[in-house]
Amino acid sequence: MRNHLKIYFVDLKWFAAGYQPENLDTVDIASIVGDVEQIRTKLGLEQPLIMGHSIHGTIATEYVKKYGDKVSGLVVIGSPTQWGNEAYTKQADALWQTASAERKTLQEENWEK
């Protein structure tokens, strides 16, 4: 892929150095999709192929649903079909209940970072 495409690696804002925590009640899939559009515009990308893995793939899918005329294609890898709704929340809660204590500790440490 690197031989044939110009690749930009972009992550969600809360992974960025210097990110200032915000009211998470205002963060939803629509606001994150807006962030992606802002990034596309700032980079001057006219018809990028957008790709995402895991939850980023779900975000990429939602982006393409809203801004499909601004992309040349979509690649989704190992992503949930939905995010930020009741079905997703129930599934995530059920998986959390079955996780080992060690896995939960590791995840909580990662969230704190």
Phi and psi restraints in degrees (range 20) as a CNS / XPLOR table:
assign (resid 1 and name C) (resid 2 and name N)
       (resid 2 and name CA) (resid 2 and name C) 1.0 -64.2 20.0 2
assign (resid 2 and name N) (resid 2 and name CA)
       (resid 2 and name C) (resid 3 and name N) 1.0 -24.6 20.0 2
assign (resid 2 and name C) (resid 3 and name N)
       (resid 3 and name CA) (resid 3 and name C) 1.0 -78.3 20.0 2
assign (resid 3 and name N) (resid 3 and name CA)
       (resid 3 and name C) (resid 4 and name N) 1.0 -16.7 20.0 2
assign (resid 3 and name C) (resid 4 and name N)
       (resid 4 and name CA) (resid 4 and name C) 1.0 -121.8 20.0 2
assign (resid 4 and name N) (resid 4 and name CA)
       (resid 4 and name C) (resid 5 and name N) 1.0 -11.6 20.0 2
assign (resid 4 and name C) (resid 5 and name N)
       (resid 5 and name CA) (resid 5 and name C) 1.0 -131.4 20.0 2
assign (resid 5 and name N) (resid 5 and name CA)
       (resid 5 and name C) (resid 6 and name N) 1.0 149.9 20.0 2
assign (resid 5 and name C) (resid 6 and name N)
       (resid 6 and name CA) (resid 6 and name C) 1.0 -90.0 20.0 2
assign (resid 6 and name N) (resid 6 and name CA)
       (resid 6 and name C) (resid 7 and name N) 1.0 120.0 20.0 2
assign (resid 6 and name C) (resid 7 and name N)
       (resid 7 and name CA) (resid 7 and name C) 1.0 -111.1 20.0 2
assign (resid 7 and name N) (resid 7 and name CA)
       (resid 7 and name C) (resid 8 and name N) 1.0 132.5 20.0 2
assign (resid 7 and name C) (resid 8 and name N)
       (resid 8 and name CA) (resid 8 and name C) 1.0 -112.6 20.0 2
assign (resid 8 and name N) (resid 8 and name CA)
       (resid 8 and name C) (resid 9 and name N) 1.0 128.3 20.0 2
assign (resid 8 and name C) (resid 9 and name N)
       (resid 9 and name CA) (resid 9 and name C) 1.0 -101.0 20.0 2
assign (resid 9 and name N) (resid 9 and name CA)
       (resid 9 and name C) (resid 10 and name N) 1.0 111.0 20.0 2
assign (resid 9 and name C) (resid 10 and name N)
       (resid 10 and name CA) (resid 10 and name C) 1.0 -124.9 20.0 2
assign (resid 10 and name N) (resid 10 and name CA)
       (resid 10 and name C) (resid 11 and name N) 1.0 133.1 20.0 2
assign (resid 10 and name C) (resid 11 and name N)
       (resid 11 and name CA) (resid 11 and name C) 1.0 -115.1 20.0 2
assign (resid 11 and name N) (resid 11 and name CA)
       (resid 11 and name C) (resid 12 and name N) 1.0 169.9 20.0 2
assign (resid 11 and name C) (resid 12 and name N)
       (resid 12 and name CA) (resid 12 and name C) 1.0 -66.8 20.0 2
assign (resid 12 and name N) (resid 12 and name CA)
       (resid 12 and name C) (resid 13 and name N) 1.0 152.5 20.0 2
assign (resid 12 and name C) (resid 13 and name N)
       (resid 13 and name CA) (resid 13 and name C) 1.0 -58.9 20.0 2
assign (resid 13 and name N) (resid 13 and name CA)
       (resid 13 and name C) (resid 14 and name N) 1.0 -31.2 20.0 2
assign (resid 13 and name C) (resid 14 and name N)
       (resid 14 and name CA) (resid 14 and name C) 1.0 -73.3 20.0 2
assign (resid 14 and name N) (resid 14 and name CA)
       (resid 14 and name C) (resid 15 and name N) 1.0 -4.7 20.0 2
assign (resid 14 and name C) (resid 15 and name N)
       (resid 15 and name CA) (resid 15 and name C) 1.0 -94.0 20.0 2
assign (resid 15 and name N) (resid 15 and name CA)
       (resid 15 and name C) (resid 16 and name N) 1.0 -6.6 20.0 2
assign (resid 15 and name C) (resid 16 and name N)
       (resid 16 and name CA) (resid 16 and name C) 1.0 -79.6 20.0 2
assign (resid 16 and name N) (resid 16 and name CA)
       (resid 16 and name C) (resid 17 and name N) 1.0 144.2 20.0 2
assign (resid 16 and name C) (resid 17 and name N)
       (resid 17 and name CA) (resid 17 and name C) 1.0 -61.1 20.0 2
assign (resid 17 and name N) (resid 17 and name CA)
       (resid 17 and name C) (resid 18 and name N) 1.0 137.1 20.0 2
assign (resid 17 and name C) (resid 18 and name N)
       (resid 18 and name CA) (resid 18 and name C) 1.0 82.3 20.0 2
assign (resid 18 and name N) (resid 18 and name CA)
       (resid 18 and name C) (resid 19 and name N) 1.0 5.4 20.0 2
assign (resid 18 and name C) (resid 19 and name N)
       (resid 19 and name CA) (resid 19 and name C) 1.0 -60.9 20.0 2
assign (resid 19 and name N) (resid 19 and name CA)
       (resid 19 and name C) (resid 20 and name N) 1.0 131.1 20.0 2
assign (resid 19 and name C) (resid 20 and name N)
       (resid 20 and name CA) (resid 20 and name C) 1.0 -98.1 20.0 2
assign (resid 20 and name N) (resid 20 and name CA)
       (resid 20 and name C) (resid 21 and name N) 1.0 120.5 20.0 2
assign (resid 20 and name C) (resid 21 and name N)
       (resid 21 and name CA) (resid 21 and name C) 1.0 -52.1 20.0 2
assign (resid 21 and name N) (resid 21 and name CA)
       (resid 21 and name C) (resid 22 and name N) 1.0 144.5 20.0 2
assign (resid 21 and name C) (resid 22 and name N)
       (resid 22 and name CA) (resid 22 and name C) 1.0 -127.1 20.0 2
assign (resid 22 and name N) (resid 22 and name CA)
       (resid 22 and name C) (resid 23 and name N) 1.0 171.7 20.0 2
assign (resid 22 and name C) (resid 23 and name N)
       (resid 23 and name CA) (resid 23 and name C) 1.0 -67.7 20.0 2
assign (resid 23 and name N) (resid 23 and name CA)
       (resid 23 and name C) (resid 24 and name N) 1.0 110.0 20.0 2
assign (resid 23 and name C) (resid 24 and name N)
       (resid 24 and name CA) (resid 24 and name C) 1.0 -68.4 20.0 2
assign (resid 24 and name N) (resid 24 and name CA)
       (resid 24 and name C) (resid 25 and name N) 1.0 -12.8 20.0 2
assign (resid 24 and name C) (resid 25 and name N)
       (resid 25 and name CA) (resid 25 and name C) 1.0 -67.4 20.0 2
assign (resid 25 and name N) (resid 25 and name CA)
       (resid 25 and name C) (resid 26 and name N) 1.0 -19.1 20.0 2
assign (resid 25 and name C) (resid 26 and name N)
       (resid 26 and name CA) (resid 26 and name C) 1.0 -94.8 20.0 2
assign (resid 26 and name N) (resid 26 and name CA)
       (resid 26 and name C) (resid 27 and name N) 1.0 -5.1 20.0 2
assign (resid 26 and name C) (resid 27 and name N)
       (resid 27 and name CA) (resid 27 and name C) 1.0 -96.7 20.0 2
assign (resid 27 and name N) (resid 27 and name CA)
       (resid 27 and name C) (resid 28 and name N) 1.0 117.1 20.0 2
assign (resid 27 and name C) (resid 28 and name N)
       (resid 28 and name CA) (resid 28 and name C) 1.0 -141.9 20.0 2
assign (resid 28 and name N) (resid 28 and name CA)
       (resid 28 and name C) (resid 29 and name N) 1.0 -179.3 20.0 2
assign (resid 28 and name C) (resid 29 and name N)
       (resid 29 and name CA) (resid 29 and name C) 1.0 -60.7 20.0 2
assign (resid 29 and name N) (resid 29 and name CA)
       (resid 29 and name C) (resid 30 and name N) 1.0 -35.5 20.0 2
assign (resid 29 and name C) (resid 30 and name N)
       (resid 30 and name CA) (resid 30 and name C) 1.0 -66.1 20.0 2
assign (resid 30 and name N) (resid 30 and name CA)
       (resid 30 and name C) (resid 31 and name N) 1.0 -40.6 20.0 2
assign (resid 30 and name C) (resid 31 and name N)
       (resid 31 and name CA) (resid 31 and name C) 1.0 -69.9 20.0 2
assign (resid 31 and name N) (resid 31 and name CA)
       (resid 31 and name C) (resid 32 and name N) 1.0 -34.9 20.0 2
assign (resid 31 and name C) (resid 32 and name N)
       (resid 32 and name CA) (resid 32 and name C) 1.0 -69.8 20.0 2
assign (resid 32 and name N) (resid 32 and name CA)
       (resid 32 and name C) (resid 33 and name N) 1.0 -40.5 20.0 2
assign (resid 32 and name C) (resid 33 and name N)
       (resid 33 and name CA) (resid 33 and name C) 1.0 -60.0 20.0 2
assign (resid 33 and name N) (resid 33 and name CA)
       (resid 33 and name C) (resid 34 and name N) 1.0 -38.6 20.0 2
assign (resid 33 and name C) (resid 34 and name N)
       (resid 34 and name CA) (resid 34 and name C) 1.0 -62.1 20.0 2
assign (resid 34 and name N) (resid 34 and name CA)
       (resid 34 and name C) (resid 35 and name N) 1.0 -37.9 20.0 2
assign (resid 34 and name C) (resid 35 and name N)
       (resid 35 and name CA) (resid 35 and name C) 1.0 -62.4 20.0 2
assign (resid 35 and name N) (resid 35 and name CA)
       (resid 35 and name C) (resid 36 and name N) 1.0 -41.7 20.0 2
assign (resid 35 and name C) (resid 36 and name N)
       (resid 36 and name CA) (resid 36 and name C) 1.0 -63.2 20.0 2
assign (resid 36 and name N) (resid 36 and name CA)
       (resid 36 and name C) (resid 37 and name N) 1.0 -41.6 20.0 2
assign (resid 36 and name C) (resid 37 and name N)
       (resid 37 and name CA) (resid 37 and name C) 1.0 -64.3 20.0 2
assign (resid 37 and name N) (resid 37 and name CA)
       (resid 37 and name C) (resid 38 and name N) 1.0 -38.4 20.0 2
assign (resid 37 and name C) (resid 38 and name N)
       (resid 38 and name CA) (resid 38 and name C) 1.0 -62.0 20.0 2
assign (resid 38 and name N) (resid 38 and name CA)
       (resid 38 and name C) (resid 39 and name N) 1.0 -42.1 20.0 2
assign (resid 38 and name C) (resid 39 and name N)
       (resid 39 and name CA) (resid 39 and name C) 1.0 -63.7 20.0 2
assign (resid 39 and name N) (resid 39 and name CA)
       (resid 39 and name C) (resid 40 and name N) 1.0 -47.1 20.0 2
assign (resid 39 and name C) (resid 40 and name N)
       (resid 40 and name CA) (resid 40 and name C) 1.0 -57.0 20.0 2
assign (resid 40 and name N) (resid 40 and name CA)
       (resid 40 and name C) (resid 41 and name N) 1.0 -44.6 20.0 2
assign (resid 40 and name C) (resid 41 and name N)
       (resid 41 and name CA) (resid 41 and name C) 1.0 -65.2 20.0 2
assign (resid 41 and name N) (resid 41 and name CA)
       (resid 41 and name C) (resid 42 and name N) 1.0 -46.4 20.0 2
assign (resid 41 and name C) (resid 42 and name N)
       (resid 42 and name CA) (resid 42 and name C) 1.0 -62.1 20.0 2
assign (resid 42 and name N) (resid 42 and name CA)
       (resid 42 and name C) (resid 43 and name N) 1.0 -36.1 20.0 2
assign (resid 42 and name C) (resid 43 and name N)
       (resid 43 and name CA) (resid 43 and name C) 1.0 -79.6 20.0 2
assign (resid 43 and name N) (resid 43 and name CA)
       (resid 43 and name C) (resid 44 and name N) 1.0 -9.0 20.0 2
assign (resid 43 and name C) (resid 44 and name N)
       (resid 44 and name CA) (resid 44 and name C) 1.0 70.9 20.0 2
assign (resid 44 and name N) (resid 44 and name CA)
       (resid 44 and name C) (resid 45 and name N) 1.0 30.3 20.0 2
assign (resid 44 and name C) (resid 45 and name N)
       (resid 45 and name CA) (resid 45 and name C) 1.0 -88.1 20.0 2
assign (resid 45 and name N) (resid 45 and name CA)
       (resid 45 and name C) (resid 46 and name N) 1.0 122.1 20.0 2
assign (resid 45 and name C) (resid 46 and name N)
       (resid 46 and name CA) (resid 46 and name C) 1.0 -86.1 20.0 2
assign (resid 46 and name N) (resid 46 and name CA)
       (resid 46 and name C) (resid 47 and name N) 1.0 -46.1 20.0 2
assign (resid 46 and name C) (resid 47 and name N)
       (resid 47 and name CA) (resid 47 and name C) 1.0 -141.9 20.0 2
assign (resid 47 and name N) (resid 47 and name CA)
       (resid 47 and name C) (resid 48 and name N) 1.0 62.7 20.0 2
assign (resid 47 and name C) (resid 48 and name N)
       (resid 48 and name CA) (resid 48 and name C) 1.0 -71.6 20.0 2
assign (resid 48 and name N) (resid 48 and name CA)
       (resid 48 and name C) (resid 49 and name N) 1.0 155.2 20.0 2
assign (resid 48 and name C) (resid 49 and name N)
       (resid 49 and name CA) (resid 49 and name C) 1.0 -85.3 20.0 2
assign (resid 49 and name N) (resid 49 and name CA)
       (resid 49 and name C) (resid 50 and name N) 1.0 122.7 20.0 2
assign (resid 49 and name C) (resid 50 and name N)
       (resid 50 and name CA) (resid 50 and name C) 1.0 -104.4 20.0 2
assign (resid 50 and name N) (resid 50 and name CA)
       (resid 50 and name C) (resid 51 and name N) 1.0 136.7 20.0 2
assign (resid 50 and name C) (resid 51 and name N)
       (resid 51 and name CA) (resid 51 and name C) 1.0 -134.4 20.0 2
assign (resid 51 and name N) (resid 51 and name CA)
       (resid 51 and name C) (resid 52 and name N) 1.0 143.4 20.0 2
assign (resid 51 and name C) (resid 52 and name N)
       (resid 52 and name CA) (resid 52 and name C) 1.0 -147.8 20.0 2
assign (resid 52 and name N) (resid 52 and name CA)
       (resid 52 and name C) (resid 53 and name N) 1.0 150.1 20.0 2
assign (resid 52 and name C) (resid 53 and name N)
       (resid 53 and name CA) (resid 53 and name C) 1.0 -117.6 20.0 2
assign (resid 53 and name N) (resid 53 and name CA)
       (resid 53 and name C) (resid 54 and name N) 1.0 143.3 20.0 2
assign (resid 53 and name C) (resid 54 and name N)
       (resid 54 and name CA) (resid 54 and name C) 1.0 58.6 20.0 2
assign (resid 54 and name N) (resid 54 and name CA)
       (resid 54 and name C) (resid 55 and name N) 1.0 -134.1 20.0 2
assign (resid 54 and name C) (resid 55 and name N)
       (resid 55 and name CA) (resid 55 and name C) 1.0 -64.2 20.0 2
assign (resid 55 and name N) (resid 55 and name CA)
       (resid 55 and name C) (resid 56 and name N) 1.0 -26.3 20.0 2
assign (resid 55 and name C) (resid 56 and name N)
       (resid 56 and name CA) (resid 56 and name C) 1.0 -65.7 20.0 2
assign (resid 56 and name N) (resid 56 and name CA)
       (resid 56 and name C) (resid 57 and name N) 1.0 -29.6 20.0 2
assign (resid 56 and name C) (resid 57 and name N)
       (resid 57 and name CA) (resid 57 and name C) 1.0 -68.3 20.0 2
assign (resid 57 and name N) (resid 57 and name CA)
       (resid 57 and name C) (resid 58 and name N) 1.0 -37.3 20.0 2
assign (resid 57 and name C) (resid 58 and name N)
       (resid 58 and name CA) (resid 58 and name C) 1.0 -65.2 20.0 2
assign (resid 58 and name N) (resid 58 and name CA)
       (resid 58 and name C) (resid 59 and name N) 1.0 -42.1 20.0 2
assign (resid 58 and name C) (resid 59 and name N)
       (resid 59 and name CA) (resid 59 and name C) 1.0 -63.4 20.0 2
assign (resid 59 and name N) (resid 59 and name CA)
       (resid 59 and name C) (resid 60 and name N) 1.0 -43.7 20.0 2
assign (resid 59 and name C) (resid 60 and name N)
       (resid 60 and name CA) (resid 60 and name C) 1.0 -59.7 20.0 2
assign (resid 60 and name N) (resid 60 and name CA)
       (resid 60 and name C) (resid 61 and name N) 1.0 -40.8 20.0 2
assign (resid 60 and name C) (resid 61 and name N)
       (resid 61 and name CA) (resid 61 and name C) 1.0 -62.3 20.0 2
assign (resid 61 and name N) (resid 61 and name CA)
       (resid 61 and name C) (resid 62 and name N) 1.0 -45.7 20.0 2
assign (resid 61 and name C) (resid 62 and name N)
       (resid 62 and name CA) (resid 62 and name C) 1.0 -64.5 20.0 2
assign (resid 62 and name N) (resid 62 and name CA)
       (resid 62 and name C) (resid 63 and name N) 1.0 -36.5 20.0 2
assign (resid 62 and name C) (resid 63 and name N)
       (resid 63 and name CA) (resid 63 and name C) 1.0 -60.8 20.0 2
assign (resid 63 and name N) (resid 63 and name CA)
       (resid 63 and name C) (resid 64 and name N) 1.0 -47.6 20.0 2
assign (resid 63 and name C) (resid 64 and name N)
       (resid 64 and name CA) (resid 64 and name C) 1.0 -65.7 20.0 2
assign (resid 64 and name N) (resid 64 and name CA)
       (resid 64 and name C) (resid 65 and name N) 1.0 -32.9 20.0 2
assign (resid 64 and name C) (resid 65 and name N)
       (resid 65 and name CA) (resid 65 and name C) 1.0 -60.5 20.0 2
assign (resid 65 and name N) (resid 65 and name CA)
       (resid 65 and name C) (resid 66 and name N) 1.0 -37.4 20.0 2
assign (resid 65 and name C) (resid 66 and name N)
       (resid 66 and name CA) (resid 66 and name C) 1.0 -89.3 20.0 2
assign (resid 66 and name N) (resid 66 and name CA)
       (resid 66 and name C) (resid 67 and name N) 1.0 -38.6 20.0 2
assign (resid 66 and name C) (resid 67 and name N)
       (resid 67 and name CA) (resid 67 and name C) 1.0 -120.0 20.0 2
assign (resid 67 and name N) (resid 67 and name CA)
       (resid 67 and name C) (resid 68 and name N) 1.0 35.5 20.0 2
assign (resid 67 and name C) (resid 68 and name N)
       (resid 68 and name CA) (resid 68 and name C) 1.0 -57.1 20.0 2
assign (resid 68 and name N) (resid 68 and name CA)
       (resid 68 and name C) (resid 69 and name N) 1.0 -27.7 20.0 2
assign (resid 68 and name C) (resid 69 and name N)
       (resid 69 and name CA) (resid 69 and name C) 1.0 -74.8 20.0 2
assign (resid 69 and name N) (resid 69 and name CA)
       (resid 69 and name C) (resid 70 and name N) 1.0 -8.3 20.0 2
assign (resid 69 and name C) (resid 70 and name N)
       (resid 70 and name CA) (resid 70 and name C) 1.0 -104.3 20.0 2
assign (resid 70 and name N) (resid 70 and name CA)
       (resid 70 and name C) (resid 71 and name N) 1.0 4.9 20.0 2
assign (resid 70 and name C) (resid 71 and name N)
       (resid 71 and name CA) (resid 71 and name C) 1.0 -127.6 20.0 2
assign (resid 71 and name N) (resid 71 and name CA)
       (resid 71 and name C) (resid 72 and name N) 1.0 157.7 20.0 2
assign (resid 71 and name C) (resid 72 and name N)
       (resid 72 and name CA) (resid 72 and name C) 1.0 -94.5 20.0 2
assign (resid 72 and name N) (resid 72 and name CA)
       (resid 72 and name C) (resid 73 and name N) 1.0 -17.4 20.0 2
assign (resid 72 and name C) (resid 73 and name N)
       (resid 73 and name CA) (resid 73 and name C) 1.0 178.6 20.0 2
assign (resid 73 and name N) (resid 73 and name CA)
       (resid 73 and name C) (resid 74 and name N) 1.0 175.7 20.0 2
assign (resid 73 and name C) (resid 74 and name N)
       (resid 74 and name CA) (resid 74 and name C) 1.0 -137.4 20.0 2
assign (resid 74 and name N) (resid 74 and name CA)
       (resid 74 and name C) (resid 75 and name N) 1.0 133.9 20.0 2
assign (resid 74 and name C) (resid 75 and name N)
       (resid 75 and name CA) (resid 75 and name C) 1.0 -124.7 20.0 2
assign (resid 75 and name N) (resid 75 and name CA)
       (resid 75 and name C) (resid 76 and name N) 1.0 124.6 20.0 2
assign (resid 75 and name C) (resid 76 and name N)
       (resid 76 and name CA) (resid 76 and name C) 1.0 -122.1 20.0 2
assign (resid 76 and name N) (resid 76 and name CA)
       (resid 76 and name C) (resid 77 and name N) 1.0 129.8 20.0 2
assign (resid 76 and name C) (resid 77 and name N)
       (resid 77 and name CA) (resid 77 and name C) 1.0 -125.3 20.0 2
assign (resid 77 and name N) (resid 77 and name CA)
       (resid 77 and name C) (resid 78 and name N) 1.0 119.5 20.0 2
assign (resid 77 and name C) (resid 78 and name N)
       (resid 78 and name CA) (resid 78 and name C) 1.0 52.9 20.0 2
assign (resid 78 and name N) (resid 78 and name CA)
       (resid 78 and name C) (resid 79 and name N) 1.0 49.8 20.0 2
assign (resid 78 and name C) (resid 79 and name N)
       (resid 79 and name CA) (resid 79 and name C) 1.0 -115.8 20.0 2
assign (resid 79 and name N) (resid 79 and name CA)
       (resid 79 and name C) (resid 80 and name N) 1.0 147.5 20.0 2
assign (resid 79 and name C) (resid 80 and name N)
       (resid 80 and name CA) (resid 80 and name C) 1.0 -67.8 20.0 2
assign (resid 80 and name N) (resid 80 and name CA)
       (resid 80 and name C) (resid 81 and name N) 1.0 151.0 20.0 2
assign (resid 80 and name C) (resid 81 and name N)
       (resid 81 and name CA) (resid 81 and name C) 1.0 -74.9 20.0 2
assign (resid 81 and name N) (resid 81 and name CA)
       (resid 81 and name C) (resid 82 and name N) 1.0 -20.5 20.0 2
assign (resid 81 and name C) (resid 82 and name N)
       (resid 82 and name CA) (resid 82 and name C) 1.0 -142.7 20.0 2
assign (resid 82 and name N) (resid 82 and name CA)
       (resid 82 and name C) (resid 83 and name N) 1.0 159.1 20.0 2
assign (resid 82 and name C) (resid 83 and name N)
       (resid 83 and name CA) (resid 83 and name C) 1.0 -151.3 20.0 2
assign (resid 83 and name N) (resid 83 and name CA)
       (resid 83 and name C) (resid 84 and name N) 1.0 145.3 20.0 2
assign (resid 83 and name C) (resid 84 and name N)
       (resid 84 and name CA) (resid 84 and name C) 1.0 77.1 20.0 2
assign (resid 84 and name N) (resid 84 and name CA)
       (resid 84 and name C) (resid 85 and name N) 1.0 23.0 20.0 2
assign (resid 84 and name C) (resid 85 and name N)
       (resid 85 and name CA) (resid 85 and name C) 1.0 -128.8 20.0 2
assign (resid 85 and name N) (resid 85 and name CA)
       (resid 85 and name C) (resid 86 and name N) 1.0 177.6 20.0 2
assign (resid 85 and name C) (resid 86 and name N)
       (resid 86 and name CA) (resid 86 and name C) 1.0 -63.2 20.0 2
assign (resid 86 and name N) (resid 86 and name CA)
       (resid 86 and name C) (resid 87 and name N) 1.0 -40.5 20.0 2
assign (resid 86 and name C) (resid 87 and name N)
       (resid 87 and name CA) (resid 87 and name C) 1.0 -62.5 20.0 2
assign (resid 87 and name N) (resid 87 and name CA)
       (resid 87 and name C) (resid 88 and name N) 1.0 -43.5 20.0 2
assign (resid 87 and name C) (resid 88 and name N)
       (resid 88 and name CA) (resid 88 and name C) 1.0 -64.0 20.0 2
assign (resid 88 and name N) (resid 88 and name CA)
       (resid 88 and name C) (resid 89 and name N) 1.0 -45.5 20.0 2
assign (resid 88 and name C) (resid 89 and name N)
       (resid 89 and name CA) (resid 89 and name C) 1.0 -60.8 20.0 2
assign (resid 89 and name N) (resid 89 and name CA)
       (resid 89 and name C) (resid 90 and name N) 1.0 -43.0 20.0 2
assign (resid 89 and name C) (resid 90 and name N)
       (resid 90 and name CA) (resid 90 and name C) 1.0 -62.1 20.0 2
assign (resid 90 and name N) (resid 90 and name CA)
       (resid 90 and name C) (resid 91 and name N) 1.0 -44.1 20.0 2
assign (resid 90 and name C) (resid 91 and name N)
       (resid 91 and name CA) (resid 91 and name C) 1.0 -64.8 20.0 2
assign (resid 91 and name N) (resid 91 and name CA)
       (resid 91 and name C) (resid 92 and name N) 1.0 -44.2 20.0 2
assign (resid 91 and name C) (resid 92 and name N)
       (resid 92 and name CA) (resid 92 and name C) 1.0 -63.3 20.0 2
assign (resid 92 and name N) (resid 92 and name CA)
       (resid 92 and name C) (resid 93 and name N) 1.0 -41.2 20.0 2
assign (resid 92 and name C) (resid 93 and name N)
       (resid 93 and name CA) (resid 93 and name C) 1.0 -63.2 20.0 2
assign (resid 93 and name N) (resid 93 and name CA)
       (resid 93 and name C) (resid 94 and name N) 1.0 -42.5 20.0 2
assign (resid 93 and name C) (resid 94 and name N)
       (resid 94 and name CA) (resid 94 and name C) 1.0 -63.8 20.0 2
assign (resid 94 and name N) (resid 94 and name CA)
       (resid 94 and name C) (resid 95 and name N) 1.0 -41.6 20.0 2
assign (resid 94 and name C) (resid 95 and name N)
       (resid 95 and name CA) (resid 95 and name C) 1.0 -66.6 20.0 2
assign (resid 95 and name N) (resid 95 and name CA)
       (resid 95 and name C) (resid 96 and name N) 1.0 -38.7 20.0 2
assign (resid 95 and name C) (resid 96 and name N)
       (resid 96 and name CA) (resid 96 and name C) 1.0 -60.8 20.0 2
assign (resid 96 and name N) (resid 96 and name CA)
       (resid 96 and name C) (resid 97 and name N) 1.0 -39.1 20.0 2
assign (resid 96 and name C) (resid 97 and name N)
       (resid 97 and name CA) (resid 97 and name C) 1.0 -64.3 20.0 2
assign (resid 97 and name N) (resid 97 and name CA)
       (resid 97 and name C) (resid 98 and name N) 1.0 -28.5 20.0 2
assign (resid 97 and name C) (resid 98 and name N)
       (resid 98 and name CA) (resid 98 and name C) 1.0 -94.1 20.0 2
assign (resid 98 and name N) (resid 98 and name CA)
       (resid 98 and name C) (resid 99 and name N) 1.0 -5.9 20.0 2
assign (resid 98 and name C) (resid 99 and name N)
       (resid 99 and name CA) (resid 99 and name C) 1.0 -70.7 20.0 2
assign (resid 99 and name N) (resid 99 and name CA)
       (resid 99 and name C) (resid 100 and name N) 1.0 147.3 20.0 2
assign (resid 99 and name C) (resid 100 and name N)
       (resid 100 and name CA) (resid 100 and name C) 1.0 -69.0 20.0 2
assign (resid 100 and name N) (resid 100 and name CA)
       (resid 100 and name C) (resid 101 and name N) 1.0 158.8 20.0 2
assign (resid 100 and name C) (resid 101 and name N)
       (resid 101 and name CA) (resid 101 and name C) 1.0 -58.7 20.0 2
assign (resid 101 and name N) (resid 101 and name CA)
       (resid 101 and name C) (resid 102 and name N) 1.0 -39.5 20.0 2
assign (resid 101 and name C) (resid 102 and name N)
       (resid 102 and name CA) (resid 102 and name C) 1.0 -62.4 20.0 2
assign (resid 102 and name N) (resid 102 and name CA)
       (resid 102 and name C) (resid 103 and name N) 1.0 -44.1 20.0 2
assign (resid 102 and name C) (resid 103 and name N)
       (resid 103 and name CA) (resid 103 and name C) 1.0 -64.7 20.0 2
assign (resid 103 and name N) (resid 103 and name CA)
       (resid 103 and name C) (resid 104 and name N) 1.0 -41.4 20.0 2
assign (resid 103 and name C) (resid 104 and name N)
       (resid 104 and name CA) (resid 104 and name C) 1.0 -63.5 20.0 2
assign (resid 104 and name N) (resid 104 and name CA)
       (resid 104 and name C) (resid 105 and name N) 1.0 -41.9 20.0 2
assign (resid 104 and name C) (resid 105 and name N)
       (resid 105 and name CA) (resid 105 and name C) 1.0 -62.8 20.0 2
assign (resid 105 and name N) (resid 105 and name CA)
       (resid 105 and name C) (resid 106 and name N) 1.0 -45.5 20.0 2
assign (resid 105 and name C) (resid 106 and name N)
       (resid 106 and name CA) (resid 106 and name C) 1.0 -59.7 20.0 2
assign (resid 106 and name N) (resid 106 and name CA)
       (resid 106 and name C) (resid 107 and name N) 1.0 -44.7 20.0 2
assign (resid 106 and name C) (resid 107 and name N)
       (resid 107 and name CA) (resid 107 and name C) 1.0 -64.2 20.0 2
assign (resid 107 and name N) (resid 107 and name CA)
       (resid 107 and name C) (resid 108 and name N) 1.0 -43.7 20.0 2
assign (resid 107 and name C) (resid 108 and name N)
       (resid 108 and name CA) (resid 108 and name C) 1.0 -63.7 20.0 2
assign (resid 108 and name N) (resid 108 and name CA)
       (resid 108 and name C) (resid 109 and name N) 1.0 -38.0 20.0 2
assign (resid 108 and name C) (resid 109 and name N)
       (resid 109 and name CA) (resid 109 and name C) 1.0 -64.5 20.0 2
assign (resid 109 and name N) (resid 109 and name CA)
       (resid 109 and name C) (resid 110 and name N) 1.0 -40.1 20.0 2
assign (resid 109 and name C) (resid 110 and name N)
       (resid 110 and name CA) (resid 110 and name C) 1.0 -65.0 20.0 2
assign (resid 110 and name N) (resid 110 and name CA)
       (resid 110 and name C) (resid 111 and name N) 1.0 -40.6 20.0 2
assign (resid 110 and name C) (resid 111 and name N)
       (resid 111 and name CA) (resid 111 and name C) 1.0 -62.8 20.0 2
assign (resid 111 and name N) (resid 111 and name CA)
       (resid 111 and name C) (resid 112 and name N) 1.0 -39.6 20.0 2
assign (resid 111 and name C) (resid 112 and name N)
       (resid 112 and name CA) (resid 112 and name C) 1.0 -65.6 20.0 2
assign (resid 112 and name N) (resid 112 and name CA)
       (resid 112 and name C) (resid 113 and name N) 1.0 -33.2 20.0 2
